[in-house]
């Protein structure tokens, strides 16, 4: 089997398993789509052990910074005028998102951005998420925790699909 077919088969099989797990036994603890973001990020980052580490670290780092931005927006601790509060807090946190690119583990800026963007998008799509109780919780109602779990498992599934494709392609 050629490598493209092997990768297609492995992603199809493991994608089905991932979806079953995310919608079934792991429902509420992971999100299907967020796992697929990390899965794609794993391959975008190089599809190897280093890529797995950088995908997980970058996605989680982005999620954490998004959580900080959301907390700042919800609480506005420095009392900025409403019209500029969110833009200023986002600007500060996205600066932090990119400035770390000189650090090897966080050097894949797209991985950091995927984590940030997905966490903010999820949070803004659910009105009940944007509360201090949820944003500071250690449970899966905290978008940082939920998205981070999804990113970890999605990246692992990406790695597994690459390994399976390697075996099928031989």
C-alpha positions in Angstrom: 0.0 0.0 0.0 1.4 3.4 -0.9 2.1 5.9 2.0 -0.8 8.2 1.1 -3.3 5.4 1.1 -1.8 4.0 4.3 -2.1 7.4 6.0 -5.7 7.8 4.7 -6.7 4.4 6.1 -5.0 4.9 9.4 -6.6 8.4 9.9 -10.0 7.1 8.8 -9.9 4.2 11.3 -8.5 6.2 14.2 -10.7 9.2 13.4 -13.7 6.9 13.7 -12.4 5.6 17.0 -11.6 9.1 18.3 -15.1 10.3 17.4 -16.7 7.3 19.1 -14.7 8.0 22.2 -15.3 11.8 22.2 -19.0 11.4 21.7 -19.4 8.4 23.9 -17.2 7.4 26.9 -15.3 10.6 27.0 -18.2 12.9 26.3 -17.9 16.1 28.3 -14.2 15.5 28.9 -13.0 16.1 25.3 -14.3 17.8 22.1 -14.1 16.0 18.8 -13.2 19.0 16.7 -10.5 20.2 19.2 -8.9 16.9 19.0 -8.8 17.1 15.2 -7.2 20.5 15.4 -4.4 19.0 17.5 -4.2 16.0 15.1 -3.7 18.3 12.1 -1.3 20.4 14.1 0.8 17.3 14.9 1.3 16.7 11.1 1.7 20.4 10.3 4.5 20.5 12.9 6.4 17.6 11.4 4.6 14.4 12.4 7.3 13.0 14.7 8.1 12.8 18.4 9.3 16.4 18.5 6.1 17.5 16.8 4.0 15.6 19.4 5.8 17.5 22.2 5.5 20.9 20.5 1.9 20.4 19.5 0.8 19.5 23.0 2.9 22.2 24.6 1.9 24.9 22.1 -1.8 24.0 22.1 -2.0 24.0 25.9 0.1 27.2 26.2 -2.4 28.9 23.9 -5.3 27.6 25.8 -3.8 28.8 29.1 -3.2 32.3 27.6 -6.8 32.3 26.2 -8.0 31.5 29.7 -6.0 34.4 31.2 -7.4 36.7 28.5 -11.0 35.6 29.2 -10.5 36.1 33.0 -9.1 39.6 32.3 -12.0 40.5 30.1 -14.6 39.1 32.5 -13.1 40.8 35.5 -11.4 43.9 33.9 -9.0 44.2 36.9 -7.4 47.5 35.8 -10.8 49.1 35.1 -10.3 49.8 31.4 -13.2 51.4 29.5 -15.4 48.7 28.1 -14.7 49.6 24.5 -11.0 48.9 24.8 -10.8 46.3 27.6 -11.0 43.2 25.5 -8.7 44.5 22.7 -6.1 45.5 25.2 -6.2 42.2 27.1 -6.1 40.2 23.9 -3.2 42.3 22.6 -1.2 41.6 25.8 -1.9 37.9 25.8 -1.2 37.4 22.1 2.1 39.2 22.5 2.9 36.5 25.1 1.7 33.9 22.7 4.3 34.8 20.1 7.3 36.1 22.1 8.0 32.6 23.4 8.9 31.3 19.9 12.5 31.4 20.9 11.9 28.6 23.3 12.2 25.3 21.5 9.1 23.7 23.0 6.9 26.7 22.1 8.6 27.5 18.9 5.7 26.5 16.6 3.6 29.7 16.8 0.7 28.2 14.9 0.3 25.5 17.6 0.1 28.2 20.2 -2.4 30.2 18.1 -4.6 27.1 17.5 -4.8 26.5 21.2 -5.7 30.1 21.9 -8.2 30.5 19.1 -10.0 27.3 19.8 -10.3 28.0 23.5 -11.7 31.5 22.9 -14.0 30.3 20.2 -15.4 27.6 22.4 -15.8 30.0 25.3 -17.6 32.7 23.2 -19.9 30.1 21.7 -21.3 29.1 25.1 -22.7 32.0 27.2 -22.5 30.0 30.5 -18.7 29.4 30.1 -17.7 33.0 30.7 -17.9 33.1 34.5 -15.3 33.2 37.2 -16.6 29.9 38.5 -16.0 28.1 35.2 -12.8 30.0 34.2 -11.1 29.1 37.6 -12.5 25.6 38.0 -10.2 22.6 37.8 -13.0 20.5 36.1 -14.1 20.0 32.6 -16.4 23.0 32.8 -13.3 25.1 32.5 -12.6 25.7 28.8 -8.8 25.5 29.4 -9.1 22.1 31.0 -11.6 20.8 28.4 -9.6 22.0 25.4 -6.3 20.9 26.8 -7.5 17.4 27.3 -8.8 17.4 23.8 -5.5 18.7 22.4 -3.5 16.1 24.3 -5.6 13.2 23.1 -5.9 14.6 19.5 -2.1 14.9 19.2 -1.7 11.4 20.6 -4.2 10.1 18.0 -2.2 12.0 15.3 1.0 10.2 16.4 -0.8 6.9 16.5 -2.2 7.4 13.0 1.3 8.2 11.7 2.7 5.0 13.3 -0.1 2.9 12.0 0.4 4.4 8.5 4.0 3.4 8.7 3.1 -0.2 9.4 0.4 -0.3 6.7 2.7 1.2 4.2 5.3 -1.5 4.4 
